[in-house]
Amino acid sequence: MASSTTTVEKKLSWPELVGTKGEEAVAAIMKENPSLKAHTLPEGSFVTFDLRHDRVRVYTNEQGVVTSAPKIG
């Protein structure tokens, strides 16, 4: 008996969230993929360079608006 499998494409970035409020972007990312840990950071923040497949950094400006496409890493 043959079984069919479906491949679910996981997103790696969320360019559609640029211009939205940071906390709304975090909520949308985590709703879409609960296994991710998304959090906001001020743009220009110093961060580590380690690659983590469960982390999404959401960079925001002083008004709390997303300034670049959040991505996994």
PQR file with spaces between the fields and no chain letter, atoms N, CA, C, O and H, PARSE charges and radii, in Angstrom:
ATOM       1  N    MET     1       0.844   -1.163    0.000 -0.4000 1.5000
ATOM       2  CA   MET     1       0.000    0.000    0.000 -0.0000 2.0000
ATOM       3  C    MET     1       0.897    1.236    0.000  0.5500 1.7000
ATOM       4  O    MET     1       1.740    1.404    0.882 -0.5500 1.4000
ATOM       5  N    ALA     2       0.713    2.072   -0.968 -0.4000 1.5000
ATOM       6  CA   ALA     2       1.518    3.281   -1.079 -0.0000 2.0000
ATOM       7  C    ALA     2       0.922    4.379   -0.203  0.5500 1.7000
ATOM       8  O    ALA     2      -0.295    4.535   -0.106 -0.5500 1.4000
ATOM       9  H    ALA     2       0.028    1.936   -1.685  0.4000 1.0000
ATOM      10  N    SER     3       1.797    5.114    0.415 -0.4000 1.5000
ATOM      11  CA   SER     3       1.323    6.233    1.230 -0.0000 2.0000
ATOM      12  C    SER     3       1.746    7.533    0.576  0.5500 1.7000
ATOM      13  O    SER     3       2.811    7.622   -0.036 -0.5500 1.4000
ATOM      14  H    SER     3       2.786    4.987    0.336  0.4000 1.0000
ATOM      15  N    SER     4       0.918    8.515    0.711 -0.4000 1.5000
ATOM      16  CA   SER     4       1.285    9.811    0.162 -0.0000 2.0000
ATOM      17  C    SER     4       1.781   10.691    1.300  0.5500 1.7000
ATOM      18  O    SER     4       1.263   10.646    2.416 -0.5500 1.4000
ATOM      19  H    SER     4       0.054    8.443    1.209  0.4000 1.0000
ATOM      20  N    THR     5       2.773   11.475    1.001 -0.4000 1.5000
ATOM      21  CA   THR     5       3.288   12.400    2.000 -0.0000 2.0000
ATOM      22  C    THR     5       3.183   13.804    1.441  0.5500 1.7000
ATOM      23  O    THR     5       3.306   14.018    0.235 -0.5500 1.4000
ATOM      24  H    THR     5       3.194   11.512    0.094  0.4000 1.0000
ATOM      25  N    THR     6       2.960   14.734    2.307 -0.4000 1.5000
ATOM      26  CA   THR     6       2.936   16.123    1.892 -0.0000 2.0000
ATOM      27  C    THR     6       4.083   16.846    2.559  0.5500 1.7000
ATOM      28  O    THR     6       4.421   16.573    3.711 -0.5500 1.4000
ATOM      29  H    THR     6       2.861   14.560    3.287  0.4000 1.0000
ATOM      30  N    THR     7       4.662   17.747    1.845 -0.4000 1.5000
ATOM      31  CA   THR     7       5.750   18.532    2.381 -0.0000 2.0000
ATOM      32  C    THR     7       5.209   19.910    2.737  0.5500 1.7000
ATOM      33  O    THR     7       4.657   20.613    1.891 -0.5500 1.4000
ATOM      34  H    THR     7       4.387   17.968    0.909  0.4000 1.0000
ATOM      35  N    VAL     8       5.371   20.276    3.972 -0.4000 1.5000
ATOM      36  CA   VAL     8       4.952   21.596    4.415 -0.0000 2.0000
ATOM      37  C    VAL     8       6.178   22.492    4.391  0.5500 1.7000
ATOM      38  O    VAL     8       7.166   22.238    5.081 -0.5500 1.4000
ATOM      39  H    VAL     8       5.820   19.705    4.660  0.4000 1.0000
ATOM      40  N    GLU     9       6.101   23.527    3.597 -0.4000 1.5000
ATOM      41  CA   GLU     9       7.217   24.458    3.508 -0.0000 2.0000
ATOM      42  C    GLU     9       7.211   25.364    4.736  0.5500 1.7000
ATOM      43  O    GLU     9       6.214   26.025    5.027 -0.5500 1.4000
ATOM      44  H    GLU     9       5.299   23.733    3.036  0.4000 1.0000
ATOM      45  N    LYS    10       8.309   25.387    5.437 -0.4000 1.5000
ATOM      46  CA   LYS    10       8.461   26.273    6.588 -0.0000 2.0000
ATOM      47  C    LYS    10       9.073   27.578    6.098  0.5500 1.7000
ATOM      48  O    LYS    10      10.032   27.581    5.326 -0.5500 1.4000
ATOM      49  H    LYS    10       9.119   24.850    5.201  0.4000 1.0000
ATOM      50  N    LYS    11       8.510   28.672    6.553 -0.4000 1.5000
ATOM      51  CA   LYS    11       9.043   29.973    6.168 -0.0000 2.0000
ATOM      52  C    LYS    11      10.359   30.231    6.882  0.5500 1.7000
ATOM      53  O    LYS    11      10.558   29.810    8.021 -0.5500 1.4000
ATOM      54  H    LYS    11       7.731   28.670    7.180  0.4000 1.0000
ATOM      55  N    LEU    12      11.242   30.921    6.204 -0.4000 1.5000
ATOM      56  CA   LEU    12      12.522   31.310    6.781 -0.0000 2.0000
ATOM      57  C    LEU    12      12.572   32.799    7.094  0.5500 1.7000
ATOM      58  O    LEU    12      13.403   33.244    7.886 -0.5500 1.4000
ATOM      59  H    LEU    12      11.080   31.263    5.279  0.4000 1.0000
ATOM      60  N    SER    13      11.678   33.574    6.468 -0.4000 1.5000
ATOM      61  CA   SER    13      11.635   35.009    6.736 -0.0000 2.0000
ATOM      62  C    SER    13      10.210   35.515    6.533  0.5500 1.7000
ATOM      63  O    SER    13       9.379   34.852    5.913 -0.5500 1.4000
ATOM      64  H    SER    13      11.003   33.213    5.825  0.4000 1.0000
ATOM      65  N    TRP    14       9.952   36.700    7.068 -0.4000 1.5000
ATOM      66  CA   TRP    14       8.624   37.288    7.050 -0.0000 2.0000
ATOM      67  C    TRP    14       8.688   38.732    6.561  0.5500 1.7000
ATOM      68  O    TRP    14       8.468   39.647    7.355 -0.5500 1.4000
ATOM      69  H    TRP    14      10.627   37.239    7.571  0.4000 1.0000
ATOM      70  N    PRO    15       8.982   38.968    5.279 -0.5600 1.5000
ATOM      71  CA   PRO    15       9.086   40.334    4.772  0.2800 2.0000
ATOM      72  C    PRO    15       7.769   41.104    4.856  0.5500 1.7000
ATOM      73  O    PRO    15       7.768   42.334    4.906 -0.5500 1.4000
ATOM      74  N    GLU    16       6.660   40.389    4.872 -0.4000 1.5000
ATOM      75  CA   GLU    16       5.360   41.053    4.945 -0.0000 2.0000
ATOM      76  C    GLU    16       5.117   41.750    6.286  0.5500 1.7000
ATOM      77  O    GLU    16       4.175   42.531    6.412 -0.5500 1.4000
ATOM      78  H    GLU    16       6.660   39.389    4.832  0.4000 1.0000
ATOM      79  N    LEU    17       5.960   41.475    7.290 -0.4000 1.5000
ATOM      80  CA   LEU    17       5.791   42.086    8.607 -0.0000 2.0000
ATOM      81  C    LEU    17       6.534   43.412    8.769  0.5500 1.7000
ATOM      82  O    LEU    17       6.373   44.091    9.784 -0.5500 1.4000
ATOM      83  H    LEU    17       6.725   40.840    7.188  0.4000 1.0000
ATOM      84  N    VAL    18       7.341   43.784    7.784 -0.4000 1.5000
ATOM      85  CA   VAL    18       8.018   45.089    7.843 -0.0000 2.0000
ATOM      86  C    VAL    18       6.949   46.173    7.853  0.5500 1.7000
ATOM      87  O    VAL    18       6.043   46.172    7.020 -0.5500 1.4000
ATOM      88  H    VAL    18       7.471   43.233    6.960  0.4000 1.0000
ATOM      89  N    GLY    19       7.062   47.099    8.803 -0.4000 1.5000
ATOM      90  CA   GLY    19       6.098   48.181    8.923 -0.0000 2.0000
ATOM      91  C    GLY    19       5.022   47.930    9.964  0.5500 1.7000
ATOM      92  O    GLY    19       4.252   48.834   10.287 -0.5500 1.4000
ATOM      93  H    GLY    19       7.798   47.100    9.480  0.4000 1.0000
ATOM      94  N    THR    20       4.958   46.704   10.498 -0.4000 1.5000
ATOM      95  CA   THR    20       3.986   46.398   11.543 -0.0000 2.0000
ATOM      96  C    THR    20       4.620   46.621   12.914  0.5500 1.7000
ATOM      97  O    THR    20       5.834   46.798   13.010 -0.5500 1.4000
ATOM      98  H    THR    20       5.584   45.970   10.236  0.4000 1.0000
ATOM      99  N    LYS    21       3.826   46.614   13.957 -0.4000 1.5000
ATOM     100  CA   LYS    21       4.334   46.736   15.321 -0.0000 2.0000
ATOM     101  C    LYS    21       5.117   45.472   15.671  0.5500 1.7000
ATOM     102  O    LYS    21       4.719   44.369   15.296 -0.5500 1.4000
ATOM     103  H    LYS    21       2.839   46.470   13.879  0.4000 1.0000
ATOM     104  N    GLY    22       6.217   45.631   16.380 -0.4000 1.5000
ATOM     105  CA   GLY    22       7.094   44.511   16.714 -0.0000 2.0000
ATOM     106  C    GLY    22       6.399   43.395   17.469  0.5500 1.7000
ATOM     107  O    GLY    22       6.575   42.224   17.132 -0.5500 1.4000
ATOM     108  H    GLY    22       6.540   46.528   16.685  0.4000 1.0000
ATOM     109  N    GLU    23       5.612   43.732   18.484 -0.4000 1.5000
ATOM     110  CA   GLU    23       4.936   42.694   19.273 -0.0000 2.0000
ATOM     111  C    GLU    23       3.893   41.953   18.447  0.5500 1.7000
ATOM     112  O    GLU    23       3.676   40.759   18.651 -0.5500 1.4000
ATOM     113  H    GLU    23       5.469   44.683   18.757  0.4000 1.0000
ATOM     114  N    GLU    24       3.240   42.657   17.508 -0.4000 1.5000
ATOM     115  CA   GLU    24       2.300   41.995   16.604 -0.0000 2.0000
ATOM     116  C    GLU    24       3.038   41.031   15.679  0.5500 1.7000
ATOM     117  O    GLU    24       2.537   39.948   15.379 -0.5500 1.4000
ATOM     118  H    GLU    24       3.417   43.627   17.342  0.4000 1.0000
ATOM     119  N    ALA    25       4.221   41.423   15.231 -0.4000 1.5000
ATOM     120  CA   ALA    25       5.031   40.563   14.368 -0.0000 2.0000
ATOM     121  C    ALA    25       5.460   39.308   15.121  0.5500 1.7000
ATOM     122  O    ALA    25       5.386   38.203   14.584 -0.5500 1.4000
ATOM     123  H    ALA    25       4.628   42.303   15.475  0.4000 1.0000
ATOM     124  N    VAL    26       5.910   39.479   16.366 -0.4000 1.5000
ATOM     125  CA   VAL    26       6.311   38.324   17.187 -0.0000 2.0000
ATOM     126  C    VAL    26       5.135   37.369   17.346  0.5500 1.7000
ATOM     127  O    VAL    26       5.287   36.159   17.183 -0.5500 1.4000
ATOM     128  H    VAL    26       5.971   40.377   16.801  0.4000 1.0000
ATOM     129  N    ALA    27       3.965   37.911   17.662 -0.4000 1.5000
ATOM     130  CA   ALA    27       2.778   37.070   17.851 -0.0000 2.0000
ATOM     131  C    ALA    27       2.420   36.315   16.567  0.5500 1.7000
ATOM     132  O    ALA    27       2.072   35.136   16.616 -0.5500 1.4000
ATOM     133  H    ALA    27       3.841   38.895   17.794  0.4000 1.0000
ATOM     134  N    ALA    28       2.506   36.993   15.419 -0.4000 1.5000
ATOM     135  CA   ALA    28       2.175   36.363   14.142 -0.0000 2.0000
ATOM     136  C    ALA    28       3.149   35.231   13.823  0.5500 1.7000
ATOM     137  O    ALA    28       2.735   34.166   13.364 -0.5500 1.4000
ATOM     138  H    ALA    28       2.789   37.952   15.379  0.4000 1.0000
ATOM     139  N    ILE    29       4.432   35.455   14.061 -0.4000 1.5000
ATOM     140  CA   ILE    29       5.454   34.441   13.781 -0.0000 2.0000
ATOM     141  C    ILE    29       5.234   33.217   14.674  0.5500 1.7000
ATOM     142  O    ILE    29       5.262   32.082   14.197 -0.5500 1.4000
ATOM     143  H    ILE    29       4.769   36.320   14.433  0.4000 1.0000
ATOM     144  N    MET    30       5.019   33.451   15.955 -0.4000 1.5000
ATOM     145  CA   MET    30       4.868   32.334   16.887 -0.0000 2.0000
ATOM     146  C    MET    30       3.545   31.609   16.697  0.5500 1.7000
ATOM     147  O    MET    30       3.453   30.416   16.987 -0.5500 1.4000
ATOM     148  H    MET    30       4.996   34.373   16.342  0.4000 1.0000
ATOM     149  N    LYS    31       2.518   32.303   16.216 -0.4000 1.5000
ATOM     150  CA   LYS    31       1.245   31.637   15.902 -0.0000 2.0000
ATOM     151  C    LYS    31       1.428   30.723   14.695  0.5500 1.7000
ATOM     152  O    LYS    31       0.910   29.607   14.659 -0.5500 1.4000
ATOM     153  H    LYS    31       2.592   33.272   15.980  0.4000 1.0000
ATOM     154  N    GLU    32       2.170   31.215   13.714 -0.4000 1.5000
ATOM     155  CA   GLU    32       2.409   30.441   12.495 -0.0000 2.0000
ATOM     156  C    GLU    32       3.296   29.225   12.761  0.5500 1.7000
ATOM     157  O    GLU    32       3.089   28.160   12.180 -0.5500 1.4000
ATOM     158  H    GLU    32       2.591   32.121   13.744  0.4000 1.0000
ATOM     159  N    ASN    33       4.282   29.391   13.642 -0.4000 1.5000
ATOM     160  CA   ASN    33       5.201   28.296   13.947 -0.0000 2.0000
ATOM     161  C    ASN    33       5.556   28.340   15.437  0.5500 1.7000
ATOM     162  O    ASN    33       6.531   28.985   15.823 -0.5500 1.4000
ATOM     163  H    ASN    33       4.450   30.257   14.114  0.4000 1.0000
ATOM     164  N    PRO    34       4.767   27.658   16.273 -0.5600 1.5000
ATOM     165  CA   PRO    34       4.976   27.705   17.725  0.2800 2.0000
ATOM     166  C    PRO    34       6.322   27.159   18.200  0.5500 1.7000
ATOM     167  O    PRO    34       6.702   27.385   19.349 -0.5500 1.4000
ATOM     168  N    SER    35       7.041   26.454   17.349 -0.4000 1.5000
ATOM     169  CA   SER    35       8.336   25.920   17.768 -0.0000 2.0000
ATOM     170  C    SER    35       9.433   26.991   17.735  0.5500 1.7000
ATOM     171  O    SER    35      10.547   26.748   18.201 -0.5500 1.4000
ATOM     172  H    SER    35       6.732   26.271   16.415  0.4000 1.0000
ATOM     173  N    LEU    36       9.127   28.166   17.189 -0.4000 1.5000
ATOM     174  CA   LEU    36      10.103   29.249   17.125 -0.0000 2.0000
ATOM     175  C    LEU    36      10.021   30.135   18.362  0.5500 1.7000
ATOM     176  O    LEU    36       8.973   30.254   18.997 -0.5500 1.4000
ATOM     177  H    LEU    36       8.223   28.363   16.811  0.4000 1.0000
ATOM     178  N    LYS    37      11.145   30.748   18.683 -0.4000 1.5000
ATOM     179  CA   LYS    37      11.216   31.738   19.754 -0.0000 2.0000
ATOM     180  C    LYS    37      11.533   33.077   19.094  0.5500 1.7000
ATOM     181  O    LYS    37      12.671   33.336   18.704 -0.5500 1.4000
ATOM     182  H    LYS    37      11.996   30.652   18.167  0.4000 1.0000
ATOM     183  N    ALA    38      10.521   33.914   18.976 -0.4000 1.5000
ATOM     184  CA   ALA    38      10.700   35.224   18.356 -0.0000 2.0000
ATOM     185  C    ALA    38      10.725   36.293   19.434  0.5500 1.7000
ATOM     186  O    ALA    38      10.003   36.200   20.426 -0.5500 1.4000
ATOM     187  H    ALA    38       9.596   33.704   19.293  0.4000 1.0000
ATOM     188  N    HIS    39      11.552   37.305   19.240 -0.4000 1.5000
ATOM     189  CA   HIS    39      11.613   38.411   20.192 -0.0000 2.0000
ATOM     190  C    HIS    39      12.054   39.683   19.479  0.5500 1.7000
ATOM     191  O    HIS    39      12.710   39.633   18.438 -0.5500 1.4000
ATOM     192  H    HIS    39      12.139   37.380   18.434  0.4000 1.0000
ATOM     193  N    THR    40      11.686   40.821   20.055 -0.4000 1.5000
ATOM     194  CA   THR    40      12.045   42.103   19.459 -0.0000 2.0000
ATOM     195  C    THR    40      13.370   42.606   20.012  0.5500 1.7000
ATOM     196  O    THR    40      13.744   42.333   21.153 -0.5500 1.4000
ATOM     197  H    THR    40      11.154   40.862   20.901  0.4000 1.0000
ATOM     198  N    LEU    41      14.059   43.347   19.165 -0.4000 1.5000
ATOM     199  CA   LEU    41      15.317   44.005   19.524 -0.0000 2.0000
ATOM     200  C    LEU    41      15.342   45.365   18.850  0.5500 1.7000
ATOM     201  O    LEU    41      14.830   45.516   17.740 -0.5500 1.4000
ATOM     202  H    LEU    41      13.755   43.568   18.239  0.4000 1.0000
ATOM     203  N    PRO    42      15.933   46.361   19.508 -0.5600 1.5000
ATOM     204  CA   PRO    42      16.101   47.653   18.824  0.2800 2.0000
ATOM     205  C    PRO    42      17.051   47.491   17.633  0.5500 1.7000
ATOM     206  O    PRO    42      18.058   46.788   17.723 -0.5500 1.4000
ATOM     207  N    GLU    43      16.717   48.151   16.516 -0.4000 1.5000
ATOM     208  CA   GLU    43      17.611   48.060   15.355 -0.0000 2.0000
ATOM     209  C    GLU    43      18.994   48.558   15.751  0.5500 1.7000
ATOM     210  O    GLU    43      19.126   49.519   16.509 -0.5500 1.4000
ATOM     211  H    GLU    43      15.899   48.722   16.443  0.4000 1.0000
ATOM     212  N    GLY    44      20.014   47.900   15.235 -0.4000 1.5000
ATOM     213  CA   GLY    44      21.389   48.254   15.567 -0.0000 2.0000
ATOM     214  C    GLY    44      21.922   47.585   16.819  0.5500 1.7000
ATOM     215  O    GLY    44      23.050   47.851   17.233 -0.5500 1.4000
ATOM     216  H    GLY    44      19.907   47.120   14.620  0.4000 1.0000
ATOM     217  N    SER    45      21.119   46.714   17.430 -0.4000 1.5000
ATOM     218  CA   SER    45      21.562   46.023   18.651 -0.0000 2.0000
ATOM     219  C    SER    45      22.730   45.093   18.356  0.5500 1.7000
ATOM     220  O    SER    45      22.818   44.504   17.279 -0.5500 1.4000
ATOM     221  H    SER    45      20.203   46.497   17.094  0.4000 1.0000
ATOM     222  N    PHE    46      23.624   44.973   19.332 -0.4000 1.5000
ATOM     223  CA   PHE    46      24.690   43.988   19.236 -0.0000 2.0000
ATOM     224  C    PHE    46      24.105   42.630   19.572  0.5500 1.7000
ATOM     225  O    PHE    46      23.403   42.480   20.572 -0.5500 1.4000
ATOM     226  H    PHE    46      23.553   45.452   20.207  0.4000 1.0000
ATOM     227  N    VAL    47      24.391   41.638   18.737 -0.4000 1.5000
ATOM     228  CA   VAL    47      23.881   40.282   18.948 -0.0000 2.0000
ATOM     229  C    VAL    47      24.992   39.282   18.690  0.5500 1.7000
ATOM     230  O    VAL    47      26.002   39.602   18.063 -0.5500 1.4000
ATOM     231  H    VAL    47      24.960   41.759   17.924  0.4000 1.0000
ATOM     232  N    THR    48      24.794   38.068   19.181 -0.4000 1.5000
ATOM     233  CA   THR    48      25.753   37.002   18.908 -0.0000 2.0000
ATOM     234  C    THR    48      25.589   36.542   17.461  0.5500 1.7000
ATOM     235  O    THR    48      24.545   36.769   16.849 -0.5500 1.4000
ATOM     236  H    THR    48      23.974   37.808   19.690  0.4000 1.0000
ATOM     237  N    PHE    49      26.597   35.908   16.926 -0.4000 1.5000
ATOM     238  CA   PHE    49      26.556   35.451   15.543 -0.0000 2.0000
ATOM     239  C    PHE    49      26.255   33.964   15.418  0.5500 1.7000
ATOM     240  O    PHE    49      26.365   33.396   14.331 -0.5500 1.4000
ATOM     241  H    PHE    49      27.445   35.723   17.423  0.4000 1.0000
ATOM     242  N    ASP    50      25.875   33.332   16.525 -0.4000 1.5000
ATOM     243  CA   ASP    50      25.552   31.916   16.449 -0.0000 2.0000
ATOM     244  C    ASP    50      24.249   31.721   15.679  0.5500 1.7000
ATOM     245  O    ASP    50      23.318   32.516   15.802 -0.5500 1.4000
ATOM     246  H    ASP    50      25.786   33.794   17.407  0.4000 1.0000
ATOM     247  N    LEU    51      24.195   30.660   14.888 -0.4000 1.5000
ATOM     248  CA   LEU    51      23.019   30.346   14.086 -0.0000 2.0000
ATOM     249  C    LEU    51      22.115   29.411   14.870  0.5500 1.7000
ATOM     250  O    LEU    51      22.532   28.324   15.270 -0.5500 1.4000
ATOM     251  H    LEU    51      24.952   30.014   14.788  0.4000 1.0000
ATOM     252  N    ARG    52      20.880   29.834   15.090 -0.4000 1.5000
ATOM     253  CA   ARG    52      19.908   29.010   15.796 -0.0000 2.0000
ATOM     254  C    ARG    52      18.676   28.877   14.920  0.5500 1.7000
ATOM     255  O    ARG    52      18.110   29.873   14.471 -0.5500 1.4000
ATOM     256  H    ARG    52      20.541   30.717   14.766  0.4000 1.0000
ATOM     257  N    HIS    53      18.271   27.650   14.682 -0.4000 1.5000
ATOM     258  CA   HIS    53      17.140   27.380   13.799 -0.0000 2.0000
ATOM     259  C    HIS    53      15.798   27.534   14.493  0.5500 1.7000
ATOM     260  O    HIS    53      14.753   27.302   13.884 -0.5500 1.4000
ATOM     261  H    HIS    53      18.731   26.840   15.047  0.4000 1.0000
ATOM     262  N    ASP    54      15.818   27.924   15.764 -0.4000 1.5000
ATOM     263  CA   ASP    54      14.561   28.119   16.491 -0.0000 2.0000
ATOM     264  C    ASP    54      14.384   29.576   16.930  0.5500 1.7000
ATOM     265  O    ASP    54      13.495   29.875   17.727 -0.5500 1.4000
ATOM     266  H    ASP    54      16.666   28.112   16.258  0.4000 1.0000
ATOM     267  N    ARG    55      15.221   30.481   16.419 -0.4000 1.5000
ATOM     268  CA   ARG    55      15.191   31.872   16.863 -0.0000 2.0000
ATOM     269  C    ARG    55      14.857   32.805   15.695  0.5500 1.7000
ATOM     270  O    ARG    55      15.348   32.646   14.577 -0.5500 1.4000
ATOM     271  H    ARG    55      15.943   30.238   15.772  0.4000 1.0000
ATOM     272  N    VAL    56      14.008   33.773   15.999 -0.4000 1.5000
ATOM     273  CA   VAL    56      13.710   34.829   15.040 -0.0000 2.0000
ATOM     274  C    VAL    56      13.893   36.158   15.756  0.5500 1.7000
ATOM     275  O    VAL    56      13.255   36.420   16.777 -0.5500 1.4000
ATOM     276  H    VAL    56      13.609   33.902   16.907  0.4000 1.0000
ATOM     277  N    ARG    57      14.759   36.982   15.218 -0.4000 1.5000
ATOM     278  CA   ARG    57      14.970   38.318   15.771 -0.0000 2.0000
ATOM     279  C    ARG    57      14.131   39.306   14.965  0.5500 1.7000
ATOM     280  O    ARG    57      14.181   39.331   13.735 -0.5500 1.4000
ATOM     281  H    ARG    57      15.276   36.770   14.389  0.4000 1.0000
ATOM     282  N    VAL    58      13.367   40.111   15.681 -0.4000 1.5000
ATOM     283  CA   VAL    58      12.507   41.105   15.050 -0.0000 2.0000
ATOM     284  C    VAL    58      13.060   42.477   15.436  0.5500 1.7000
ATOM     285  O    VAL    58      12.920   42.910   16.580 -0.5500 1.4000
ATOM     286  H    VAL    58      13.326   40.090   16.680  0.4000 1.0000
ATOM     287  N    TYR    59      13.684   43.153   14.479 -0.4000 1.5000
ATOM     288  CA   TYR    59      14.305   44.452   14.750 -0.0000 2.0000
ATOM     289  C    TYR    59      13.283   45.571   14.584  0.5500 1.7000
ATOM     290  O    TYR    59      12.568   45.640   13.584 -0.5500 1.4000
ATOM     291  H    TYR    59      13.797   42.801   13.549  0.4000 1.0000
ATOM     292  N    THR    60      13.231   46.450   15.594 -0.4000 1.5000
ATOM     293  CA   THR    60      12.271   47.541   15.585 -0.0000 2.0000
ATOM     294  C    THR    60      12.962   48.887   15.775  0.5500 1.7000
ATOM     295  O    THR    60      14.068   48.963   16.311 -0.5500 1.4000
ATOM     296  H    THR    60      13.812   46.394   16.406  0.4000 1.0000
ATOM     297  N    ASN    61      12.289   49.952   15.327 -0.4000 1.5000
ATOM     298  CA   ASN    61      12.803   51.302   15.531 -0.0000 2.0000
ATOM     299  C    ASN    61      12.284   51.845   16.866  0.5500 1.7000
ATOM     300  O    ASN    61      11.673   51.114   17.645 -0.5500 1.4000
ATOM     301  H    ASN    61      11.391   49.891   14.892  0.4000 1.0000
ATOM     302  N    GLU    62      12.532   53.127   17.119 -0.4000 1.5000
ATOM     303  CA   GLU    62      12.134   53.728   18.395 -0.0000 2.0000
ATOM     304  C    GLU    62      10.626   53.737   18.608  0.5500 1.7000
ATOM     305  O    GLU    62      10.162   53.816   19.745 -0.5500 1.4000
ATOM     306  H    GLU    62      13.028   53.721   16.486  0.4000 1.0000
ATOM     307  N    GLN    63       9.859   53.656   17.528 -0.4000 1.5000
ATOM     308  CA   GLN    63       8.409   53.623   17.628 -0.0000 2.0000
ATOM     309  C    GLN    63       7.870   52.193   17.773  0.5500 1.7000
ATOM     310  O    GLN    63       6.659   51.994   17.873 -0.5500 1.4000
ATOM     311  H    GLN    63      10.235   53.591   16.604  0.4000 1.0000
ATOM     312  N    GLY    64       8.765   51.204   17.784 -0.4000 1.5000
ATOM     313  CA   GLY    64       8.352   49.811   17.920 -0.0000 2.0000
ATOM     314  C    GLY    64       7.894   49.172   16.628  0.5500 1.7000
ATOM     315  O    GLY    64       7.215   48.146   16.646 -0.5500 1.4000
ATOM     316  H    GLY    64       9.749   51.366   17.703  0.4000 1.0000
ATOM     317  N    VAL    65       8.260   49.770   15.507 -0.4000 1.5000
ATOM     318  CA   VAL    65       7.847   49.280   14.188 -0.0000 2.0000
ATOM     319  C    VAL    65       8.974   48.439   13.590  0.5500 1.7000
ATOM     320  O    VAL    65      10.144   48.810   13.678 -0.5500 1.4000
ATOM     321  H    VAL    65       8.812   50.604   15.493  0.4000 1.0000
ATOM     322  N    VAL    66       8.620   47.312   12.984 -0.4000 1.5000
ATOM     323  CA   VAL    66       9.582   46.400   12.369 -0.0000 2.0000
ATOM     324  C    VAL    66      10.257   47.102   11.189  0.5500 1.7000
ATOM     325  O    VAL    66       9.591   47.642   10.307 -0.5500 1.4000
ATOM     326  H    VAL    66       7.669   47.011   12.913  0.4000 1.0000
ATOM     327  N    THR    67      11.604   47.081   11.193 -0.4000 1.5000
ATOM     328  CA   THR    67      12.367   47.821   10.174 -0.0000 2.0000
ATOM     329  C    THR    67      13.019   46.937    9.116  0.5500 1.7000
ATOM     330  O    THR    67      13.416   47.429    8.060 -0.5500 1.4000
ATOM     331  H    THR    67      12.145   46.642   11.910  0.4000 1.0000
ATOM     332  N    SER    68      13.133   45.645    9.387 -0.4000 1.5000
ATOM     333  CA   SER    68      13.703   44.728    8.396 -0.0000 2.0000
ATOM     334  C    SER    68      12.996   43.388    8.535  0.5500 1.7000
ATOM     335  O    SER    68      12.418   43.085    9.579 -0.5500 1.4000
ATOM     336  H    SER    68      12.810   45.246   10.246  0.4000 1.0000
ATOM     337  N    ALA    69      13.048   42.593    7.480 -0.4000 1.5000
ATOM     338  CA   ALA    69      12.329   41.327    7.464 -0.0000 2.0000
ATOM     339  C    ALA    69      12.853   40.395    8.555  0.5500 1.7000
ATOM     340  O    ALA    69      14.030   40.033    8.544 -0.5500 1.4000
ATOM     341  H    ALA    69      13.518   42.839    6.632  0.4000 1.0000
ATOM     342  N    PRO    70      11.991   40.003    9.498 -0.5600 1.5000
ATOM     343  CA   PRO    70      12.422   39.011   10.491  0.2800 2.0000
ATOM     344  C    PRO    70      12.797   37.711    9.793  0.5500 1.7000
ATOM     345  O    PRO    70      12.139   37.298    8.838 -0.5500 1.4000
ATOM     346  N    LYS    71      13.855   37.070   10.275 -0.4000 1.5000
ATOM     347  CA   LYS    71      14.264   35.795    9.666 -0.0000 2.0000
ATOM     348  C    LYS    71      14.814   34.850   10.713  0.5500 1.7000
ATOM     349  O    LYS    71      15.279   35.270   11.772 -0.5500 1.4000
ATOM     350  H    LYS    71      14.389   37.405   11.051  0.4000 1.0000
ATOM     351  N    ILE    72      14.753   33.575   10.400 -0.4000 1.5000
ATOM     352  CA   ILE    72      15.265   32.541   11.305 -0.0000 2.0000
ATOM     353  C    ILE    72      16.787   32.636   11.332  0.5500 1.7000
ATOM     354  O    ILE    72      17.429   32.856   10.306 -0.5500 1.4000
ATOM     355  H    ILE    72      14.375   33.234    9.539  0.4000 1.0000
ATOM     356  N    GLY    73      17.335   32.471   12.495 -0.4000 1.5000
ATOM     357  CA   GLY    73      18.783   32.491   12.619 -0.0000 2.0000
ATOM     358  C    GLY    73      19.168   32.952   13.943  0.5500 1.7000
ATOM     359  O    GLY    73      20.359   33.039   14.245 -0.5500 1.4000
ATOM     360  H    GLY    73      16.813   32.292   13.329  0.4000 1.0000
